[in-house]
Amino acid sequence: MKREKFLKLLNLLSQDLKKSKSPYLNNEHWLRIIELFNTMNLIFPDHTHYFNGLKEIYKYQPGIYYISDIFEIIEYVQKLHSIDSEFEKGEKKFLQGAQDKLKEAGISFEHQDYSSTINNLNTAVELALKDELDIPLTIKKINTRKILDLCVSENIGPVNYLKELGKHILDISNKIKHTGYSPSKVDCITAIAAFEDFLKKTPKYPFSLNEATKKKIFMGI
Protein backbone atom coordinates (compact mmCIF):
# COMPACT_ATOMS: atom_id res chain seq x y z
CA MET A 1 0.00 0.00 0.00
CA LYS A 2 1.38 3.41 -0.96
CA ARG A 3 1.82 6.01 1.75
CA GLU A 4 -0.79 8.35 0.22
CA LYS A 5 -3.46 5.63 0.29
CA PHE A 6 -2.48 4.64 3.81
CA LEU A 7 -2.80 8.23 5.07
CA LYS A 8 -6.17 8.59 3.37
CA LEU A 9 -7.44 5.47 5.17
CA LEU A 10 -5.96 6.74 8.43
CA ASN A 11 -7.73 10.09 8.06
CA LEU A 12 -11.02 8.39 7.19
CA LEU A 13 -10.69 6.24 10.31
CA SER A 14 -10.02 9.34 12.39
CA GLN A 15 -13.16 11.04 11.02
CA ASP A 16 -15.29 7.96 11.72
CA LEU A 17 -13.96 7.66 15.27
CA LYS A 18 -14.87 11.29 15.96
CA LYS A 19 -18.49 10.48 15.02
CA SER A 20 -18.69 7.56 17.45
CA LYS A 21 -21.03 8.05 20.42
CA SER A 22 -19.20 5.41 22.46
CA PRO A 23 -15.79 5.97 24.09
CA TYR A 24 -14.82 2.41 23.06
CA LEU A 25 -13.82 0.92 19.71
CA ASN A 26 -16.43 -1.11 17.91
CA ASN A 27 -15.67 -4.23 15.86
CA GLU A 28 -15.45 -2.41 12.51
CA HIS A 29 -13.00 0.17 13.84
CA TRP A 30 -10.92 -2.51 15.51
CA LEU A 31 -10.53 -4.50 12.27
CA ARG A 32 -9.49 -1.38 10.35
CA ILE A 33 -6.93 -0.49 13.01
CA ILE A 34 -5.35 -3.95 12.98
CA GLU A 35 -5.00 -3.74 9.20
CA LEU A 36 -3.39 -0.30 9.47
CA PHE A 37 -0.95 -1.52 12.12
CA ASN A 38 0.32 -4.13 9.64
CA THR A 39 0.83 -1.43 7.01
CA MET A 40 2.58 0.93 9.43
CA ASN A 41 5.44 -1.55 9.76
CA LEU A 42 6.09 -1.30 6.02
CA ILE A 43 5.82 2.48 5.81
CA PHE A 44 7.78 3.26 9.00
CA PRO A 45 10.35 0.44 9.27
CA ASP A 46 12.31 2.14 12.07
CA HIS A 47 9.18 1.90 14.22
CA THR A 48 8.50 -1.82 13.78
CA HIS A 49 9.05 -2.59 17.47
CA TYR A 50 6.49 0.03 18.47
CA PHE A 51 3.79 -1.04 16.01
CA ASN A 52 4.31 -4.73 16.77
CA GLY A 53 3.78 -3.85 20.40
CA LEU A 54 0.51 -2.14 19.52
CA LYS A 55 -0.63 -5.19 17.55
CA GLU A 56 0.00 -7.28 20.66
CA ILE A 57 -1.95 -4.87 22.86
CA TYR A 58 -4.88 -4.65 20.45
CA LYS A 59 -5.06 -8.32 19.50
CA TYR A 60 -8.15 -8.97 21.64
CA GLN A 61 -11.72 -8.27 20.61
CA PRO A 62 -12.95 -4.67 20.85
CA GLY A 63 -15.03 -3.21 23.64
CA ILE A 64 -12.14 -2.64 26.03
CA TYR A 65 -10.10 -0.11 24.04
CA TYR A 66 -10.58 3.64 24.31
CA ILE A 67 -10.95 5.68 21.12
CA SER A 68 -8.91 8.47 22.74
CA ASP A 69 -5.87 6.17 22.78
CA ILE A 70 -6.22 5.60 19.03
CA PHE A 71 -6.25 9.35 18.42
CA GLU A 72 -2.86 9.56 20.16
CA ILE A 73 -1.48 6.87 17.84
CA ILE A 74 -2.91 8.63 14.77
CA GLU A 75 -1.35 11.91 15.87
CA TYR A 76 2.01 10.17 16.29
CA VAL A 77 1.86 8.68 12.78
CA GLN A 78 0.87 12.02 11.27
CA LYS A 79 3.86 13.68 12.91
CA LEU A 80 6.18 11.02 11.49
CA HIS A 81 4.73 11.61 8.04
CA SER A 82 5.15 15.37 8.37
CA ILE A 83 8.95 14.94 8.56
CA ASP A 84 9.01 13.36 5.10
CA SER A 85 6.71 16.08 3.76
CA GLU A 86 9.05 18.80 5.02
CA PHE A 87 11.97 17.05 3.33
CA GLU A 88 10.17 16.88 -0.02
CA LYS A 89 9.05 20.54 0.02
CA GLY A 90 11.86 22.33 1.81
CA GLU A 91 15.32 23.47 0.81
CA LYS A 92 17.90 20.70 1.28
CA LYS A 93 20.28 21.29 4.19
CA PHE A 94 23.56 19.77 5.38
CA LEU A 95 23.06 16.03 5.94
CA GLN A 96 19.33 16.55 5.33
CA GLY A 97 18.32 12.88 5.48
CA ALA A 98 20.19 12.32 8.74
CA GLN A 99 18.73 15.48 10.26
CA ASP A 100 15.22 14.38 9.31
CA LYS A 101 15.81 11.07 11.05
CA LEU A 102 16.97 12.99 14.10
CA LYS A 103 13.66 14.89 14.06
CA GLU A 104 11.81 11.59 13.76
CA ALA A 105 13.77 10.27 16.75
CA GLY A 106 12.66 13.34 18.69
CA ILE A 107 9.00 12.64 17.90
CA SER A 108 9.43 9.03 19.00
CA PHE A 109 11.07 10.20 22.22
CA GLU A 110 8.16 12.55 22.95
CA HIS A 111 5.81 9.58 22.62
CA GLN A 112 8.04 7.46 24.89
CA ASP A 113 8.72 5.11 21.98
CA TYR A 114 12.33 4.55 23.01
CA SER A 115 13.15 1.62 20.72
CA SER A 116 12.09 3.63 17.66
CA THR A 117 14.11 6.58 18.95
CA ILE A 118 17.29 4.50 18.83
CA ASN A 119 16.36 2.85 15.52
CA ASN A 120 15.82 6.25 13.91
CA LEU A 121 19.19 7.44 15.18
CA ASN A 122 20.80 4.27 13.84
CA THR A 123 19.36 5.07 10.40
CA ALA A 124 20.54 8.67 10.82
CA VAL A 125 24.12 7.44 11.34
CA GLU A 126 23.83 5.28 8.22
CA LEU A 127 22.53 8.20 6.14
CA ALA A 128 25.22 10.56 7.46
CA LEU A 129 27.98 8.12 6.56
CA LYS A 130 26.52 7.56 3.10
CA ASP A 131 26.39 11.31 2.55
CA GLU A 132 29.88 12.08 3.84
CA LEU A 133 31.56 9.10 2.17
CA ASP A 134 29.67 9.34 -1.14
CA ILE A 135 28.13 5.88 -0.76
CA PRO A 136 25.25 5.52 -3.27
CA LEU A 137 21.85 6.00 -1.62
CA THR A 138 20.41 3.24 -3.81
CA ILE A 139 22.38 0.77 -1.68
CA LYS A 140 19.75 0.40 0.99
CA LYS A 141 21.69 -1.34 3.74
CA ILE A 142 25.35 -0.93 4.59
CA ASN A 143 27.51 -2.40 7.33
CA THR A 144 27.35 0.79 9.35
CA ARG A 145 29.42 -0.48 12.27
CA LYS A 146 32.22 -1.78 10.04
CA ILE A 147 32.40 1.46 8.08
CA LEU A 148 32.31 3.60 11.22
CA ASP A 149 35.12 1.55 12.77
CA LEU A 150 37.14 1.92 9.57
CA CYS A 151 36.73 5.70 9.70
CA VAL A 152 37.96 5.68 13.29
CA SER A 153 40.97 3.48 12.53
CA GLU A 154 41.89 5.61 9.47
CA ASN A 155 41.36 8.86 11.41
CA ILE A 156 38.64 10.07 9.04
CA GLY A 157 36.10 12.66 10.19
CA PRO A 158 35.34 13.65 13.81
CA VAL A 159 36.77 10.42 15.24
CA ASN A 160 35.92 10.98 18.91
CA TYR A 161 32.32 11.76 18.02
CA LEU A 162 32.12 8.74 15.73
CA LYS A 163 33.17 6.60 18.69
CA GLU A 164 30.29 8.06 20.70
CA LEU A 165 27.86 7.21 17.90
CA GLY A 166 29.08 3.63 17.98
CA LYS A 167 28.78 3.35 21.75
CA HIS A 168 25.46 5.11 22.32
CA ILE A 169 23.57 4.39 19.10
CA LEU A 170 24.92 1.45 17.09
CA ASP A 171 25.62 -0.75 20.12
CA ILE A 172 22.21 -0.03 21.68
CA SER A 173 20.45 -0.62 18.36
CA ASN A 174 22.24 -3.95 18.02
CA LYS A 175 21.07 -4.96 21.52
CA ILE A 176 17.49 -4.09 20.61
CA LYS A 177 17.67 -6.18 17.44
CA HIS A 178 19.44 -9.24 18.82
CA THR A 179 18.55 -9.43 22.53
CA GLY A 180 15.19 -7.65 22.73
CA TYR A 181 16.73 -4.94 24.90
CA SER A 182 14.36 -2.11 25.85
CA PRO A 183 16.29 1.16 25.87
CA SER A 184 15.72 3.57 28.72
CA LYS A 185 14.90 7.24 28.62
CA VAL A 186 18.50 7.97 29.62
CA ASP A 187 19.79 5.76 26.76
CA CYS A 188 17.78 7.85 24.31
CA ILE A 189 18.80 11.23 25.71
CA THR A 190 22.46 10.19 25.58
CA ALA A 191 22.08 8.89 22.02
CA ILE A 192 20.33 12.06 20.80
CA ALA A 193 23.03 14.21 22.41
CA ALA A 194 25.76 12.10 20.75
CA PHE A 195 24.23 12.58 17.32
CA GLU A 196 23.63 16.30 17.78
CA ASP A 197 27.28 16.72 18.86
CA PHE A 198 28.36 14.78 15.75
CA LEU A 199 26.35 17.10 13.50
CA LYS A 200 27.94 20.17 15.11
CA LYS A 201 31.49 18.89 14.71
CA THR A 202 31.32 17.25 11.28
CA PRO A 203 31.84 20.47 9.25
CA LYS A 204 35.10 21.07 11.14
CA TYR A 205 36.40 17.54 10.53
CA PRO A 206 35.78 16.67 6.86
CA PHE A 207 35.68 13.06 5.71
CA SER A 208 38.73 13.29 3.43
CA LEU A 209 39.37 10.04 1.56
CA ASN A 210 42.18 8.82 -0.65
CA GLU A 211 41.48 6.13 -3.23
CA ALA A 212 42.88 3.31 -1.08
CA THR A 213 40.68 4.21 1.89
CA LYS A 214 37.65 4.69 -0.33
CA LYS A 215 38.17 1.20 -1.73
CA LYS A 216 38.37 -0.22 1.82
CA ILE A 217 35.09 1.47 2.71
CA PHE A 218 33.33 0.27 -0.41
CA MET A 219 34.61 -3.25 0.28
CA GLY A 220 33.07 -2.99 3.76
CA ILE A 221 29.58 -2.16 2.51
N, C-alpha and C positions, 0 to 999 in steps of 0.2 A: 504494500500500500504506500503510495506517495505521501509525502509530508502534508501537502496541501489538502488531500482528501482526508487524511487523519485529523487535521486541525478542524476541518469542516464538521466532521462527525463529533469531535470533542465539543465544539461550540453548540451544536444541535443538542447534545446531551445536557450541556449546561443550561440551555434555555428550557428544556423539558423539566429538569430538576427544579428550576425556579418556579414552575407552575404547580408543582406537587403540593398537595394540602397536608401531606403527612411528613413528619421529620425523618422518616425512615425510607430506605430504598425499597422499591417494589421489585418484582421478579424481572420485569422487562429492563429496568434500569441496571439491575445487577448483571444481567447477561451482556448488555452493551459495554459495561465497565470492564468485565473480564476480558472481552475481546480486545478492547483498547489497551489493556495492560500488556497483552501479548504483542501488540504492535509497537508499544512504547519501547520495548527492548530493542527492536530493530532500528528505530529512529534515533534513540538516544543510547547508544551502546555503552557509554561510560557510566550509565545509571542502571545497568542490568541488575546489580545487587539490590538496589532500592525497589525496582518494580517487581522483581521476583518475591521480595518480602511482602509487597502489597498483595500479590496474587495469593500468597500463603494466608494472609490475614483475611482476605475476602473470598476464600474458597468455599465457605459455608453458605447455605441458603440465605436469601435476604430476610429482612424483618428485624435485624439486630444492628444494622449499620446506619449511622447518621448521614444524611445528605450533606450536612455542613462539612463533614470530613472530606467528602468527595470534592467540594468546592476548593478546599485547600490544595488538594492534589492537582486539580485543573489549573489553579493559579500558578503552581510550581512549574507545570509543563509549559504554560504560556510564557513564563519568564525565560525558561530555557530556550524556547523558540525565538524569543525576541533578540537573543544574542546573535543568532545566525542572520536575522533580518537586518540588524545593525551592520553586520559585516558586509552584507550584499549591497547595502545602500550607501554606506559611509565611505569616506576617504581612507585608503589603506595606510596603516601606520607601521612603525617598526615592530617586527615580529607579530603582525596582526593576528594570525591564527592562534599563536600561543597566548597572546593577551586575551583573546576571546574565551579561550579555555579557562584562563584564570578568572574571568568574570563568571563563567559557568560554575566554577568551583566555589566562588563566593555565594552564588545563589543556593547551591547545595548545602553549604555551611549554614546559611540562614535557616534552612529547613531541617537542620540537624541530620542531614543525609551525609554522614561522615565518610562512608565508603566511596560514594560518588565524588565527594570532594577530592579525595586522594586520586581516584581514577582520572578525573579531569586534569589534575595537575600532572599526572603521569603522561597523559596525552599532550599536555602543554610542553613538557620537556622534549618529547619526541618531535613535535612541530618546530620547536626552537632550534633543535639540532639540525633538522632537515633544512631549515631556512639558512642557518649560519654556515653549514657545510655544503650547501648546494646539492643536497640529496633530492632526487626527483620526488615530487609529491605524489605521483602516480604509484609509487611503491608504498603500499598502504601500511605495512608493518616492518619495522626495522628492529634490530637487536640494540635497543636503546642503551642498556647497561654496558654492553661491550663497547659501543661507540663512545659513550661518556668516559669509560675507563681509559680508552685509547687517547682521548683528548687530554686527560689528566697526565698520563704517562709521557705524552709528547709535548706537554706544557703548552697546550693550545687553548686559547680563550681564558676566561676568569677561573682558573683552576680551583682555587679554594671554594668558590661558590658552586662549581660543578660538583665538588665533593659533597657539599651540603645537599644538593639536589639528589645525589645518589643515596645518601643516608636517610633523609627525611621524606623523600617521595618515592624513588624507585624501590627501595628496600621495603617500605611499608606497603606499597602496591603489590609487590611480590608476595608478601605475607597474606594479604587479603585474598589473592588469587589461589595460592597453594595451601594455605592452612585455615582459611575461613576467619582470619583475624578481623576483629571489629575495631577500627581505629577510634581513638578517643578524640574529644574536643581539642585537647592539648596537642595531639598528633597533627591535627588539621591546621591549627594556628601556626605551629612550627613550620609545617610544610608550605603554607601560603607565604609566610615571612621569607622562607628560603628562596622561593621562586621570585618574589618581588625584589629581593636583594640581587638576585641573578640578573633580572631585567635592568636594574639600575647600573650594574657594573659592566654588562656586556659591551656597551659602546666604547668603553675605555680599554677593553682587552679584546681586540678583534681576533676572529678565528682564522689566522693566517696559515695557509696550507701550502706545502710544496707537493710536487707530483707523487713522490714516494709515500708521503703521509696520506694523501688523498686516496691512493690506491689501497693502502691498509684499511682505511675507513670503509671504502666501497666493498672490500673483501669481507668486512665485518657485518655488513647489512644482512 
